Structures are given as structure tokens and as C-alpha cells.
Amino acid sequence: MNWIITAQHEGLMVRTYLQREKRFSKRLLKQVIHGGTIQVNHATTTARHILKDGDVLSIRLPEEKKGAMMTPEKMPLAILYEDDAVLVLNKPAGRASIPSINHSSGTMANGVLAYYAEKGLPYTFHIVTRLDRNTSGVMLVAKHSWSHSLLAEAQRNGVVEPTYYTIIEGHLKQKQGSISAPIGRKDGSIIERTVRSDGKKALTHYQVVKETTEHTCVLVRLVTGRTHQIRVHFAHMGHPIAGDDLYGGALSFFKRQALHCYQLTFVHPVSSERMTFNAELADDLQFPC
């Protein structure tokens, strides 16, 4: 990464400039100092170097280590957008986001790593908006640790905004509203979550789009991003997502949870441009939404 220093930043140390102007976290700055490269006007220097007007500051992040299961596997990827900082994908249902004990290969992470290897990009997989294995739709990936750090901060501040379509069983009394109910791990399970008083704050906004005899199509916007949040909240209301047998949904209409990330809006970590991407409903979720 390269930046030209202007007069307003003359006199700052490199470390101060990176933290104040480029929002480098203390952790990321430490990684650069101990494993990356800092250059001013093409000469290697330290984070204590005093910058001058017109200097060219160049930062190379340290080589990223990949986890044991993070092996490249070539697979088709539906890329909605890509630049030097982010990758936006349309994730298919049935593919996990990252490797786990139950799904050690064939994940989105494996596919993206193969794509990076093909392009000669020295990155590992930085997931920003993780989707459950059987959830489809827009997924945001940070290409390197700097953009990942900035997007993680944006998530905490509520400026990464995913919008979903889901199809629930039955009909909601209120056609528009919010579900505010804390979510935590269910006792005795490493997978299931539940609404519990000692859980983490979770807030979901919803609006009914269409109703049929047995189901309701709902547009959902997440304010927080707890694991299984939409699935848990609607199950808690007595209206589990169709096809979500983990939380009480029947498999008679859909063979997987009827949940699709239709839209994602975020502020680009480098350009600060507000960006929105859409992915139409997957073929197996055709419903009059």
C-alpha cells in the first residue's frame, strides 16, 4: 500500500499516521513492525520515522499464515465485485463458509484460496459476513488483514448492513416490527443457539412481504450479527424458518432453511464509498417474495 504524504501530515511519525489517518489497529501495526516492511521514498525505515510533505510511504503487510484446513480447492465462484481490498460473492446453499470438523473441505474459504493462488495473491481467507452452510446469498470477504480490521470495526458500529429474505411457517400478527431478544448457546449443544436472559444482545427488524396459506415471506434486516440470529428469533416467536429442521421447521416445502442474503450494504474500508450488492433468490427458494 502506498500513500503520498501531504503538508497537513508533515511531522507525524509513521506509526501515528497509520493509526490516526489509516486506522491501523495496535495489533495490525505491531504485525507490520515485526513482520512487514515500512519504506519511505523506497528506503526501508521504522515506525518512528518522521514524515515530510511529499514523502511516499509504502507498507507491506506480513505474509499471512493459513490454518491447517485452509487448503486451496478449485471450484466455481460467483463473484459480484472485486478490488484490492474486498471480494463480494454470491454463496450457494450447501457450502460452508469456512472449514470445520464436520466440513473440512469444499468450503467457500477453500475455493477463495484457490482463486487467490491462481491470481498470485498472497492472502488467506478473511470472512466478514459469514453465512450458515444452508444459507445462500451475498457474502463479504476482506482480502487482507488491514481491510478485515476496518470492516470488523464497521460491523461493530452497525454499518455493515445485510438484508435477507426468509420464508417462515405460519403468519405473523404484526406485519412489521422488531425482535429484540438476547441469544446464547443452548445448554448441552455446541451448535444450537437459543434466546436466554444471559445471552448477547440481538436485534432483528422485519417486514412481511407476502403471505400464502401456510407460509410468510419476510424481509429481514439484521442490526446485530449473532450466530443463527434470524433462525433463532423466528423460532422463538413460534414461526420457524421453513426447511430449518434444527429449529423446528418442516422439510415438506423446502429441503434446506429458506434463508437468503438478498442485499448487503457497507462502507468500503479504503475509499469510504457506500456500496450495495444484490443476489436474486436462489433457484430452490422460488416463492412469491
C-alpha positions as a Markdown table, in Angstrom:
| # | Residue | x | y | z |
|---|---|---|---|---|
| 1 | Met | 0.0 | 0.0 | 0.0 |
| 2 | Asn | 1.3 | 3.4 | -1.0 |
| 3 | Trp | 0.4 | 6.9 | 0.2 |
| 4 | Ile | 1.7 | 10.3 | -0.6 |
| 5 | Ile | 2.1 | 12.5 | 2.5 |
| 6 | Thr | 0.6 | 16.0 | 2.4 |
| 7 | Ala | 1.6 | 19.1 | 4.3 |
| 8 | Gln | -1.1 | 18.6 | 6.9 |
| 9 | His | 0.6 | 15.3 | 8.0 |
| 10 | Glu | 4.2 | 16.6 | 8.0 |
| 11 | Gly | 5.9 | 15.9 | 11.3 |
| 12 | Leu | 3.9 | 12.8 | 12.2 |
| 13 | Met | 5.7 | 9.6 | 12.9 |
| 14 | Val | 4.8 | 6.7 | 10.6 |
| 15 | Arg | 3.1 | 4.8 | 13.4 |
| 16 | Thr | 1.0 | 7.9 | 14.3 |
| 17 | Tyr | 0.0 | 8.4 | 10.7 |
| 18 | Leu | -1.0 | 4.8 | 10.2 |
| 19 | Gln | -3.1 | 4.7 | 13.4 |
| 20 | Arg | -4.7 | 8.1 | 13.1 |
| 21 | Glu | -5.2 | 8.5 | 9.3 |
| 22 | Lys | -5.4 | 4.9 | 8.1 |
| 23 | Arg | -7.0 | 3.4 | 11.2 |
| 24 | Phe | -4.4 | 0.7 | 11.7 |
| 25 | Ser | -5.2 | -1.2 | 14.9 |
| 26 | Lys | -2.5 | -1.6 | 17.5 |
| 27 | Arg | -2.4 | -5.3 | 16.7 |
| 28 | Leu | -2.0 | -4.7 | 12.9 |
| 29 | Leu | 0.6 | -2.1 | 13.5 |
| 30 | Lys | 2.6 | -4.5 | 15.6 |
| 31 | Gln | 2.4 | -7.1 | 12.9 |
| 32 | Val | 3.7 | -4.6 | 10.3 |
| 33 | Ile | 6.6 | -3.6 | 12.6 |
| 34 | His | 7.7 | -7.1 | 13.4 |
| 35 | Gly | 6.9 | -8.9 | 10.2 |
| 36 | Gly | 6.1 | -6.5 | 7.4 |
| 37 | Thr | 8.0 | -3.7 | 5.6 |
| 38 | Ile | 7.9 | 0.1 | 6.1 |
| 39 | Gln | 9.5 | 2.2 | 3.4 |
| 40 | Val | 9.7 | 6.0 | 2.9 |
| 41 | Asn | 10.7 | 7.1 | -0.6 |
| 42 | His | 11.6 | 3.4 | -1.3 |
| 43 | Ala | 14.1 | 3.2 | 1.6 |
| 44 | Thr | 13.3 | 0.8 | 4.4 |
| 45 | Thr | 12.7 | 2.6 | 7.7 |
| 46 | Thr | 11.0 | 2.2 | 11.1 |
| 47 | Ala | 7.6 | 3.2 | 12.5 |
| 48 | Arg | 9.3 | 6.1 | 14.3 |
| 49 | His | 10.4 | 7.8 | 11.1 |
| 50 | Ile | 9.2 | 11.4 | 10.9 |
| 51 | Leu | 7.2 | 12.1 | 7.7 |
| 52 | Lys | 7.6 | 15.1 | 5.4 |
| 53 | Asp | 5.4 | 16.7 | 2.8 |
| 54 | Gly | 5.7 | 14.8 | -0.5 |
| 55 | Asp | 7.1 | 11.6 | 1.1 |
| 56 | Val | 5.9 | 8.3 | -0.4 |
| 57 | Leu | 5.0 | 5.9 | 2.4 |
| 58 | Ser | 4.9 | 2.3 | 1.4 |
| 59 | Ile | 3.6 | -0.5 | 3.7 |
| 60 | Arg | 3.8 | -4.2 | 3.0 |
| 61 | Leu | 1.8 | -6.4 | 5.3 |
| 62 | Pro | 3.5 | -9.6 | 6.7 |
| 63 | Glu | 2.9 | -12.9 | 4.9 |
| 64 | Glu | -0.3 | -14.3 | 6.3 |
| 65 | Lys | -0.4 | -17.8 | 7.8 |
| 66 | Lys | -3.1 | -20.2 | 6.8 |
| 67 | Gly | -4.8 | -22.6 | 9.1 |
| 68 | Ala | -4.3 | -26.4 | 8.7 |
| 69 | Met | -7.6 | -26.9 | 6.9 |
| 70 | Met | -7.2 | -23.8 | 4.7 |
| 71 | Thr | -6.1 | -25.6 | 1.6 |
| 72 | Pro | -6.9 | -24.3 | -1.9 |
| 73 | Glu | -9.7 | -26.2 | -3.8 |
| 74 | Lys | -10.7 | -25.0 | -7.2 |
| 75 | Met | -14.4 | -24.5 | -7.6 |
| 76 | Pro | -16.7 | -22.1 | -9.4 |
| 77 | Leu | -17.2 | -18.8 | -7.6 |
| 78 | Ala | -19.9 | -16.3 | -8.4 |
| 79 | Ile | -18.0 | -13.0 | -7.9 |
| 80 | Leu | -20.3 | -9.9 | -7.7 |
| 81 | Tyr | -17.4 | -7.5 | -7.1 |
| 82 | Glu | -13.7 | -7.4 | -6.5 |
| 83 | Asp | -11.0 | -4.9 | -5.9 |
| 84 | Asp | -7.7 | -4.8 | -4.0 |
| 85 | Ala | -9.4 | -4.7 | -0.6 |
| 86 | Val | -12.6 | -6.7 | -0.8 |
| 87 | Leu | -14.3 | -9.7 | -2.5 |
| 88 | Val | -18.1 | -9.9 | -2.8 |
| 89 | Leu | -19.5 | -13.3 | -3.6 |
| 90 | Asn | -22.9 | -14.9 | -4.2 |
| 91 | Lys | -22.7 | -18.0 | -2.0 |
| 92 | Pro | -24.7 | -21.1 | -2.9 |
| 93 | Ala | -26.6 | -23.1 | -0.4 |
| 94 | Gly | -25.0 | -26.3 | 0.9 |
| 95 | Arg | -21.5 | -24.9 | 1.1 |
| 96 | Ala | -20.0 | -24.0 | 4.4 |
| 97 | Ser | -18.2 | -20.6 | 4.8 |
| 98 | Ile | -15.1 | -21.9 | 6.5 |
| 99 | Pro | -13.7 | -25.4 | 7.2 |
| 100 | Ser | -14.8 | -27.2 | 10.4 |
| 101 | Ile | -14.6 | -30.6 | 11.9 |
| 102 | Asn | -17.9 | -31.6 | 10.1 |
| 103 | His | -17.0 | -29.8 | 6.8 |
| 104 | Ser | -13.2 | -29.9 | 6.5 |
| 105 | Ser | -13.2 | -29.2 | 2.7 |
| 106 | Gly | -15.3 | -27.9 | -0.1 |
| 107 | Thr | -16.0 | -24.6 | 1.7 |
| 108 | Met | -16.1 | -21.1 | 0.4 |
| 109 | Ala | -12.7 | -20.5 | 2.1 |
| 110 | Asn | -11.1 | -23.4 | 0.1 |
| 111 | Gly | -12.5 | -22.0 | -3.1 |
| 112 | Val | -11.4 | -18.4 | -2.5 |
| 113 | Leu | -7.8 | -19.6 | -1.6 |
| 114 | Ala | -7.6 | -21.5 | -4.9 |
| 115 | Tyr | -8.7 | -18.3 | -6.7 |
| 116 | Tyr | -6.1 | -16.3 | -4.8 |
| 117 | Ala | -3.4 | -18.8 | -5.7 |
| 118 | Glu | -4.5 | -18.7 | -9.4 |
| 119 | Lys | -4.2 | -14.8 | -9.3 |
| 120 | Gly | -0.9 | -14.9 | -7.4 |
| 121 | Leu | -2.4 | -13.1 | -4.4 |
| 122 | Pro | -0.6 | -13.9 | -1.0 |
| 123 | Tyr | -3.8 | -13.8 | 1.1 |
| 124 | Thr | -5.6 | -16.0 | 3.5 |
| 125 | Phe | -9.4 | -16.1 | 3.9 |
| 126 | His | -10.9 | -13.2 | 6.0 |
| 127 | Ile | -14.6 | -13.7 | 6.3 |
| 128 | Val | -16.7 | -10.6 | 7.2 |
| 129 | Thr | -20.3 | -11.7 | 6.8 |
| 130 | Arg | -20.4 | -15.4 | 7.5 |
| 131 | Leu | -23.4 | -17.3 | 6.2 |
| 132 | Asp | -24.6 | -20.7 | 7.5 |
| 133 | Arg | -23.9 | -23.7 | 5.2 |
| 134 | Asn | -27.5 | -23.8 | 4.0 |
| 135 | Thr | -28.0 | -20.1 | 3.7 |
| 136 | Ser | -27.4 | -18.6 | 0.2 |
| 137 | Gly | -26.7 | -15.1 | -1.0 |
| 138 | Val | -24.3 | -12.1 | -0.7 |
| 139 | Met | -21.1 | -12.7 | 1.3 |
| 140 | Leu | -18.4 | -10.2 | 2.0 |
| 141 | Val | -14.7 | -11.2 | 2.3 |
| 142 | Ala | -11.8 | -8.9 | 3.2 |
| 143 | Lys | -8.8 | -9.6 | 1.1 |
| 144 | His | -6.1 | -8.7 | 3.7 |
| 145 | Ser | -5.7 | -8.1 | 7.4 |
| 146 | Trp | -6.0 | -4.3 | 7.0 |
| 147 | Ser | -9.3 | -4.3 | 5.2 |
| 148 | His | -10.5 | -7.0 | 7.5 |
| 149 | Ser | -9.7 | -4.9 | 10.6 |
| 150 | Leu | -11.6 | -1.9 | 9.2 |
| 151 | Leu | -14.6 | -4.0 | 8.2 |
| 152 | Ala | -14.7 | -5.7 | 11.6 |
| 153 | Glu | -14.8 | -2.3 | 13.2 |
| 154 | Ala | -17.6 | -1.2 | 10.8 |
| 155 | Gln | -19.6 | -4.3 | 11.8 |
| 156 | Arg | -19.3 | -3.4 | 15.5 |
| 157 | Asn | -20.5 | 0.0 | 14.6 |
| 158 | Gly | -23.5 | -1.3 | 12.7 |
| 159 | Val | -22.5 | 0.0 | 9.2 |
| 160 | Val | -22.3 | -3.4 | 7.5 |
| 161 | Glu | -26.0 | -4.0 | 6.7 |
| 162 | Pro | -27.2 | -7.4 | 5.4 |
| 163 | Thr | -30.8 | -7.8 | 4.3 |
| 164 | Tyr | -32.4 | -11.2 | 4.0 |
| 165 | Tyr | -35.4 | -12.9 | 2.5 |
| 166 | Thr | -36.7 | -15.7 | 4.6 |
| 167 | Ile | -39.8 | -17.9 | 4.4 |
| 168 | Ile | -41.3 | -18.7 | 7.8 |
| 169 | Glu | -44.1 | -21.1 | 8.8 |
| 170 | Gly | -47.5 | -19.5 | 9.6 |
| 171 | His | -48.4 | -15.8 | 9.8 |
| 172 | Leu | -47.1 | -13.0 | 12.0 |
| 173 | Lys | -49.7 | -10.9 | 13.9 |
| 174 | Gln | -47.6 | -7.8 | 13.4 |
| 175 | Lys | -46.7 | -7.4 | 9.7 |
| 176 | Gln | -43.7 | -5.1 | 10.6 |
| 177 | Gly | -41.6 | -4.9 | 13.7 |
| 178 | Ser | -38.5 | -5.8 | 15.6 |
| 179 | Ile | -37.4 | -8.8 | 17.6 |
| 180 | Ser | -35.1 | -7.9 | 20.5 |
| 181 | Ala | -34.1 | -11.0 | 22.4 |
| 182 | Pro | -30.6 | -12.0 | 23.7 |
| 183 | Ile | -29.1 | -15.1 | 22.1 |
| 184 | Gly | -26.7 | -17.6 | 23.7 |
| 185 | Arg | -25.5 | -21.1 | 23.2 |
| 186 | Lys | -28.1 | -23.8 | 24.1 |
| 187 | Asp | -27.1 | -25.9 | 27.1 |
| 188 | Gly | -25.7 | -29.2 | 26.1 |
| 189 | Ser | -25.1 | -28.2 | 22.4 |
| 190 | Ile | -22.1 | -26.8 | 20.6 |
| 191 | Ile | -24.3 | -25.9 | 17.5 |
| 192 | Glu | -27.7 | -24.7 | 18.6 |
| 193 | Arg | -28.4 | -21.3 | 20.0 |
| 194 | Thr | -31.4 | -20.1 | 21.9 |
| 195 | Val | -33.0 | -17.0 | 23.4 |
| 196 | Arg | -31.7 | -16.7 | 27.0 |
| 197 | Ser | -31.5 | -13.9 | 29.5 |
| 198 | Asp | -27.7 | -14.1 | 29.8 |
| 199 | Gly | -27.2 | -14.2 | 26.1 |
| 200 | Lys | -25.7 | -11.4 | 23.9 |
| 201 | Lys | -27.9 | -8.6 | 22.7 |
| 202 | Ala | -29.6 | -9.4 | 19.4 |
| 203 | Leu | -31.9 | -7.2 | 17.3 |
| 204 | Thr | -33.7 | -8.1 | 14.1 |
| 205 | His | -36.0 | -5.8 | 12.1 |
| 206 | Tyr | -38.6 | -7.5 | 9.8 |
| 207 | Gln | -41.4 | -6.7 | 7.3 |
| 208 | Val | -43.9 | -9.1 | 5.8 |
| 209 | Val | -43.7 | -9.2 | 2.0 |
| 210 | Lys | -46.2 | -11.9 | 1.0 |
| 211 | Glu | -48.4 | -14.5 | 2.7 |
| 212 | Thr | -49.7 | -17.8 | 1.4 |
| 213 | Thr | -51.9 | -20.3 | 3.1 |
| 214 | Glu | -49.1 | -21.9 | 5.2 |
| 215 | His | -46.1 | -19.6 | 4.9 |
| 216 | Thr | -45.0 | -16.0 | 5.0 |
| 217 | Cys | -42.2 | -14.4 | 3.1 |
| 218 | Val | -40.4 | -11.8 | 5.3 |
| 219 | Leu | -37.8 | -9.2 | 4.5 |
| 220 | Val | -35.3 | -9.1 | 7.4 |
| 221 | Arg | -32.6 | -6.6 | 8.3 |
| 222 | Leu | -30.0 | -7.5 | 11.0 |
| 223 | Val | -28.7 | -4.9 | 13.4 |
| 224 | Thr | -26.5 | -7.4 | 15.3 |
| 225 | Gly | -25.0 | -10.5 | 13.8 |
| 226 | Arg | -25.3 | -13.3 | 16.3 |
| 227 | Thr | -24.9 | -16.9 | 15.2 |
| 228 | His | -28.2 | -18.3 | 13.8 |
| 229 | Gln | -29.8 | -15.0 | 14.8 |
| 230 | Ile | -32.7 | -15.0 | 12.2 |
| 231 | Arg | -33.3 | -18.7 | 12.7 |
| 232 | Val | -33.4 | -18.4 | 16.5 |
| 233 | His | -35.5 | -15.3 | 16.6 |
| 234 | Phe | -38.3 | -16.5 | 14.4 |
| 235 | Ala | -38.3 | -19.9 | 16.0 |
| 236 | His | -38.6 | -18.1 | 19.4 |
| 237 | Met | -41.7 | -16.4 | 18.0 |
| 238 | Gly | -43.3 | -19.7 | 17.1 |
| 239 | His | -42.6 | -19.3 | 13.4 |
| 240 | Pro | -39.5 | -21.3 | 12.5 |
| 241 | Ile | -38.0 | -20.9 | 9.1 |
| 242 | Ala | -39.3 | -23.4 | 6.5 |
| 243 | Gly | -36.8 | -26.2 | 6.0 |
| 244 | Asp | -34.9 | -25.4 | 9.1 |
| 245 | Asp | -35.3 | -28.7 | 11.0 |
| 246 | Leu | -32.6 | -27.7 | 13.6 |
| 247 | Tyr | -35.1 | -25.1 | 15.0 |
| 248 | Gly | -38.4 | -26.8 | 14.3 |
| 249 | Gly | -39.0 | -26.1 | 10.6 |
| 250 | Ala | -40.6 | -28.7 | 8.5 |
| 251 | Leu | -38.9 | -30.1 | 5.4 |
| 252 | Ser | -42.1 | -30.7 | 3.4 |
| 253 | Phe | -41.8 | -27.4 | 1.4 |
| 254 | Phe | -38.1 | -26.7 | 1.3 |
| 255 | Lys | -35.2 | -29.1 | 1.7 |
| 256 | Arg | -33.0 | -26.6 | 3.4 |
| 257 | Gln | -33.6 | -23.5 | 5.5 |
| 258 | Ala | -35.4 | -20.9 | 3.4 |
| 259 | Leu | -32.9 | -18.1 | 4.1 |
| 260 | His | -31.1 | -15.9 | 1.5 |
| 261 | Cys | -29.0 | -12.8 | 2.0 |
| 262 | Tyr | -30.6 | -10.7 | -0.7 |
| 263 | Gln | -28.7 | -7.5 | -0.2 |
| 264 | Leu | -25.5 | -6.2 | 1.5 |
| 265 | Thr | -24.6 | -2.6 | 2.1 |
| 266 | Phe | -21.3 | -1.5 | 3.5 |
| 267 | Val | -18.9 | 1.4 | 3.5 |
| 268 | His | -15.7 | 0.5 | 1.6 |
| 269 | Pro | -12.8 | 0.3 | 4.0 |
| 270 | Val | -10.4 | 2.2 | 1.8 |
| 271 | Ser | -12.4 | 4.5 | -0.4 |
| 272 | Ser | -15.2 | 5.2 | 2.2 |
| 273 | Glu | -17.7 | 4.8 | -0.7 |
| 274 | Arg | -21.1 | 3.3 | 0.4 |
| 275 | Met | -21.7 | 0.2 | -1.7 |
| 276 | Thr | -24.7 | -2.1 | -2.2 |
| 277 | Phe | -24.8 | -5.5 | -3.8 |
| 278 | Asn | -27.8 | -7.8 | -4.5 |
| 279 | Ala | -28.2 | -11.5 | -5.2 |
| 280 | Glu | -31.5 | -12.7 | -6.6 |
| 281 | Leu | -33.3 | -15.6 | -4.8 |
| 282 | Ala | -31.7 | -19.0 | -5.4 |
| 283 | Asp | -33.5 | -21.4 | -7.7 |
| 284 | Asp | -34.6 | -23.7 | -4.9 |
| 285 | Leu | -36.2 | -20.8 | -3.0 |
| 286 | Gln | -38.7 | -19.7 | -5.6 |
| 287 | Phe | -41.5 | -18.1 | -3.7 |
| 288 | Pro | -43.6 | -15.0 | -4.4 |
| 289 | Cys | -41.4 | -12.7 | -2.4 |
